């Protein structure tokens, strides 16, 4: 169905967004509920309190990290979050996965910023054993989403018993009377080289796939959102082969996954840049029950990368790159080295 016109307005009472669309094949006009799901790597959202593994983000550390910089960082993160998806869903995404957050305290500070407090965000967070001390978390607007259960799942590599990374966060909840499952990821980095570190991301992908299979086993109609900084592109082995996330909807079989970021990647869209090359490490991948023309329940509508001017470097050596907090060891006062990604899901208004 081709949408040629849509108008956004807030529903009274339900507080769910709607837009209306004209069909090209008929004069009838339909109205749709719309939800916004997003992910945003926060690029080292640390507080100023010294911990064993975060000395660089303290007043005496190499970054000279202090209260003023921390407050600027919180303000910038909340500014971006409040704008993600605003073309159809004002106030910030209904559900937002985040990564590179130090602890529960910084997530609490984030949701209590003036720009986010009115949207009534709550969050789910667990401490991970990552050696840098960063975790993932899930933010959600309480008017739209109710958490039923959550757990933090550890990635273990038998050949490297002392190696640690970020846990994978699994959250199940109710979104506008529909149950959904969310897996928030921050897969192992490419530190030491892409090929050398590839087995670690493949192990992370295998863990995510096992979580998906488990959810599907208990509910073949499960609506699953896999989101995160995967440190791999949609075409890499971890995503395309092990997770088996397809780039075309017609290729997705029962129990399978669709990666809408594949098309964006093929078109040259990225979420981070390095040495004049763009990658799309930040992805949202969905299960088959979120696909199809029957919009009586929530279905996938569109995926995007948030690249508003405020999050893009305007001049200098890195013009056009994500406007980051630090670059070359120097304070830039920017936002993040990653751009947020988001998608809209829709269903017909009854």
Residue, then its C-alpha position, 0 to 999 in steps of 0.5 A: x500500500x502506497x502512502x501519498x499523504x499523512x497527517x499526524x495528530x495525538x489521540x486523546x485518551x490513548x495517547x497513541x499517535x495517528x496518521x491518515x493516508x489516502x490510497x492510490x487505488x481508492x478514495x477512502x481514507x484510513x487512519x493508523x496508530x503509529x509507534x516509534x522504536x529506536x536505538x542510540x549509542x550514547x558514546x561514553x555516558x559516564x558520571x564523574x565519580x571514579x571507578x576502577x575502570x573509568x579513570x579517563x572519565x574523571x576530573x583528574x583523568x585524560x578527558x578532564x571529565x567534570x560536572x559541566x561536561x557531564x551536564x552538557x552531555x546529558x542535555x545533548x543526549x536528551x535533546x536528540x532523544x526528544x526529537x527522534x521520530x518527531x515527524x510522526x511521534x512527538x516527545x521521543x520514541x515510545x521505546x529506546x534502546x541505549x548503549x555505552x551507559x556507565x550505570x543505573x545512575x546516569x540512566x536515571x539522570x538522563x530520563x530526569x532531564x527537563x527535555x525528557x521528564x514530561x515524556x514520562x520515561x522509565x527504564x530497565x538496566x542491569x550491570x554488565x561485566x564489560x571491562x570498560x564498565x559500560x552497559x545497555x539499557x531500555x528506556x520506555x514511555x510509561x504511557x505507551x509500554x508496560x514491562x512484564x519481565x526482563x533479564x540480562x543474558x551473559x555472553x560466554x566464550x569457552x576458549x576465553x573464560x576470562x573475557x567479558x563484554x556487555x550482557x544482552x538485555x531481554x525485555x517483554x512487555x505490552x505496547x498498546x495491548x500487544x505483547x512485544x519482545x525486545x533484545x538490546x545489544x552492544x556486540x563486541x567491538x572491532x578492537x584489534x582488527x575486524x577479522x581478529x575480533x570477528x569470532x566474538x561478534x559471531x558468538x554474540x550473534x549466536x546468543x541473540x539467535x538462541x534468544x530469538x529461537x527461544x521466544x519463537x518456540x514459546x510464541x510462534x507469533x512473537x513480535x520481536x525487536x532486536x536492536x543495538x550497536x552490532x559493530x558489524x554491517x547488515x551484510x557481515x556474517x554475524x548478521x546476515x548468516x548467523x542471525x540470518x536476518x534477511x534484507x528483503x521481506x519476501x525472503x523471510x520465512x516462518x521463524x525468521x528475521x527481517x533487517x530493514x537496515x539492509x536497504x539503507x546500507x545498500x543505499x549508502x546510509x550509515x550511522x557512523x563514519x571512520x576514515x571517510x567510510x560509513x558503516x551502519x552498525x546501529x540496527x533494528x531487526x524484526x521478526x516475521x509477524x511484524x511484516x505483512x499487509x494486514x494492519x489489524x495489528x502493529x506492522x513495520x512501516x519504515x526505518x530511518x537514520x536520524x541525521x538532523x543537523x544538530x548531530x552532524x559536524x558542520x566544519x573542519x576535518x570531520x565535517x559531515x561526520x557524527x558530531x561527537x563528544x571527543x575527537x582526536x582526544x580533544x573535547x568537541x562538546x558534541x553528541x555521539x560518534x553514532x547516529x540514532x536509528x529508528x522505525x515506525x510501526x503502524x496499525x489501522x485505527x478501529 
